[in-house]
Amino acid sequence: MQDRYDVVIAGGAIMGSSTAWYLKKELGWSGSVLVVEKDPTYARSATMLSAASIRQQFSTPENIRLSRYGIELMHSLKERFGPDADIGFHEEGYLTLASEAGVPILKSNHAIQMAEGSDIELIGPDEIARRWPYFSTEGVALAAYGRSGEGWFDAWMWLDMIRKSAKAAGADYAHAAVVGIEKEGDKVTSVTLSDGRKIACGTFVNAAGPAAGDVAKLAGIELPVEPRKRFVYVVHCREQVPNLPMLIDGTAVASGVYVRPEGQFFICGVSPDEETDARAADDDFDVDYSLFDELIWPALATRIPAFEALKLIRAWAGHYDFHTFDHNAVVGRHPEISNFVFCNGFSGHGCQQGPGAGRAVAELIAFGEYRSIDLSVFGYDRLAAGRKVVEANII
Ligand SMILES: Cc1cc2nc3c(=O)[nH]c(=O)nc-3n(C[C@H](O)[C@H](O)[C@H](O)COP(=O)(O)OP(=O)(O)OC[C@H]3O[C@@H](n4cnc5c(N)ncnc54)[C@H](O)[C@@H]3O)c2cc1C
């Protein structure tokens, strides 16, 4: 490891590794890149604990574009990462159900998705019952279904492939935490690591996931990104539920419960009520089983009666990189401290968007501008301006 790098990235999971990968491998950038990761097992990273699903059913065009780049990458793994590249991608679609009250928003989101070229169709309850006969269509007025370009994958294989490619292309990785960020005037000059080393840097990238707010604070920057606990439950169903897509039940019957196949099992979860959702302690990964018993299971059994006979196999908790301002990403340079770059706050959709976001950050660093997807809408300056970028489809 050198004592100076052109770019130092705090956090080596999907955001940090994608940035390093895009700089060194895809752009062949000549500058030096160091990724500082405090836990190289990534065991508690949001990336590893995510539901690892990818969709185009967003309401913000930039979110659709970021995820479409993820899909593009998934379709070209072997050309980009070699003949053995595989991330267990199942392109089996999202099915978002809406009740009568949700129809206008579903339709307006659909219009945005179609304008972006997504392959999403709107279908009614009869068509749902025809395609998935085991469904109850109670309370469903309309649904959006992704015929292609959506599905799920293995988060570890995704991260591991990108991280190894970044390393092979010349990015250095250090096992340490960033514990200090030094500035001179309005520039970051160096970072201090938990092992006491001080590394000078040309540009600093914050890719610390749920800890991004804490890392920003080291440079005296307020960033309202914090850990919020989310649970994933793994269940077995003894009856056949064939060809189930990623089901997002947005009707009153289910309050946003999701479920999708995972090998021989299914995984499911739900977003908490906004009133009860709060910052999680950094080391709190305890699972709330009552949420499954009282909300998720009854909702699943109402929608798919075969799920009445579910067996809970296991469950885990992970931390969302939750942006409290508007639940959307913060990407780009700090307006004053211009060599401090954010890649934060993806609030539940960052696993799929990591490569797209990493590409954007790499372009900013290498070219001084976005070249593929203009992400200025996610700039940090929107916080001071009070300009929210509200994503209607947060799961
Ligand atoms: C339960 C759950 C379900 C999800 N489902 C999905 C989904 O289906 N689809 C989707 O796209 N997204 C999903 N997400 C969101 C997604 O996982 C995150 O948005 C994304 O992984 C964020 O990536 P990241 O690299 O920014 O953060 P992380 O993966 O958390 O990585 C941050 C890294 O920074 C390191 N770090 C932290 N502080 C420091 C420091 N001071 N110094 C050095 N290293 C540090 C950490 O050890 C960690 O490895 C889900 C998240 C959760 C928790």
The ligand as an ORCA input file, in Angstrom:
! r2SCAN-3c Opt
* xyz 0 1
  C     -32.803     -6.311      4.114
  C     -32.354     -5.531      2.909
  C     -32.939     -5.803      1.677
  C     -32.501     -5.122      0.545
  N     -33.012     -5.478     -0.674
  C     -32.507     -4.909     -1.793
  C     -32.913     -5.374     -3.071
  O     -33.713     -6.297     -3.213
  N     -32.382     -4.773     -4.165
  C     -31.482     -3.756     -4.068
  O     -31.030     -3.247     -5.091
  N     -31.074     -3.298     -2.861
  C     -31.554     -3.852     -1.736
  N     -31.143     -3.413     -0.505
  C     -30.325     -2.193     -0.415
  C     -28.898     -2.455     -0.795
  O     -28.444     -3.629     -0.164
  C     -28.022     -1.262     -0.423
  O     -28.602     -0.069     -0.941
  C     -26.633     -1.390     -1.013
  O     -26.116     -2.675     -0.765
  C     -25.709     -0.330     -0.438
  O     -24.401     -0.645     -0.838
  P     -23.174      0.086     -0.153
  O     -21.951     -0.467     -0.771
  O     -23.399      1.551     -0.189
  O     -23.312     -0.308      1.396
  P     -22.857     -1.612      2.167
  O     -23.137     -2.814      1.392
  O     -23.418     -1.538      3.552
  O     -21.309     -1.431      2.237
  C     -20.696     -0.421      3.002
  C     -19.345     -0.950      3.400
  O     -18.644      0.086      4.047
  C     -17.898     -0.470      5.105
  N     -17.630      0.631      6.038
  C     -18.509      1.302      6.809
  N     -17.887      2.265      7.494
  C     -16.579      2.208      7.138
  C     -15.440      2.944      7.516
  N     -15.503      3.954      8.400
  N     -14.257      2.596      6.979
  C     -14.163      1.572      6.074
  N     -15.215      0.834      5.702
  C     -16.407      1.157      6.221
  C     -18.792     -1.549      5.658
  O     -18.046     -2.516      6.369
  C     -19.426     -2.099      4.392
  O     -18.742     -3.215      3.870
  C     -31.518     -4.088      0.652
  C     -30.940     -3.820      1.876
  C     -31.334     -4.543      3.009
  C     -30.666     -4.260      4.318
*
